[in-house]
Amino acid sequence: MRRRFLLLTLLGDTLALGLGLVVGSAVIFGTPLPWEVSVRLGPLAGMLASGLLLGSYMSLRMWLQTTPRASYGRALAIVGIAAAFTAVGLVISREYWSRPFLGVTLATWLLGSLAIRAVRRRRPWVERAVLITAEKGLVDDLRNSQHLGVESVFDPAGDPPSGPFDLDTTLVVDLRPVMSERMASFVASSNLAGAQLRSLTSVYEEHTGRLPMVHLAEGWELSAPVSRNQYADFKRTIDFFLTVVTAPLWIVIGLIIWVAVKIDSRGPAIYTQERVGHDHDTFTLYKFRTMIVDAERNGPQFASTTDDRLTRVGRWLRRIRLDEIPQLWNVLRGDLSLVGPRPERPVWTEQFEETIPFYGYRHLIRPGVTGWAQVNYGYADDEADTIDKLTYDLYYVKHMSLWLDLRILGSSMWTVLSGFGAR
């Protein structure tokens, strides 16, 4: 079903591109048939089609570890990647192109892709599953997942389902507990009969984007993937390059925010704070001040969305996350990565490592300006929120990759531009 969903998405985007070419030709050249136009549009159409394939591939890789969805953001990303690819191709090849034709084609293509996704989101695809596990908390999380239909749940130590098993249903098995002899026989026979057999851990991670902490043994499930992750070797280079290339934009925006913070309330515009980074090393983190001066005169405390210590500008900055622009200096220094678990203060880190299992494994990698937990969960207001947020952070530690980073950066940019997705 997953493959069918992806193929239908690609087909829909291809049809939307075809519609864009037809509309562009009709509006600009007076004929809906591009091949009847007196100028050559074939190379331009070929570049757009190649860009569609490239954008679809990159989109697929970004969503590889999680459930694919009919996302508006993916439509925008695919069209944007195709436009960039076409622009580069036109510069290199010096083929004929028409700015109005290209504009109408891209606009129609994007609207068509968005319309297709709007229709498909009304009836999202669902993976039907039978769960064999005794972990009620994980089952509840999966029942709340939009794309997983939990039909029934069985205790591994109990009796198996009666009657023949529907081969169109995924059999999700918790591999940790010892199964009864009858249950083990049922799982083995269903697998031999052709049923799709998946582990509870992989299904949980795919459908929730979180790591099931109850399935961690001694942490080797996290340390082993990090030690084998080749992407970590050149992640620092990518961070430095992207920060330097985009520096002119952030400097201009940062100057505007600096002035706004200074006008809004008394005190310095830049706020510094000690944070815990990679391998538990501490460093000084920079950010725009969002609270009143002496906000912690009564001691360290969590900030909430309704915190009366926030200034007017600070509340707005936190909503769209622009208070973190000065942390790009930390990226250049090597304290932070662009993407990773958010660094925490030493006082909270010491407390959480004593009370929350596996909390210290966040420090296996360099912390980030933004992260998987930020785009999926937001700010943590207390220890309970911190535990939930940790499941996202550990998911990122386990699955860290270039494609996941691109997806997180795209979601973060959407938060900055729209204000949605932040808490």
Summary of the structure (lengths in Angstrom):
residues: 423
radius of gyration: 25.0
end to end distance: 33.2
largest distance: 75.7
contacts: 1281
relative contact order: 0.09
helix: 59%
strand: 10%
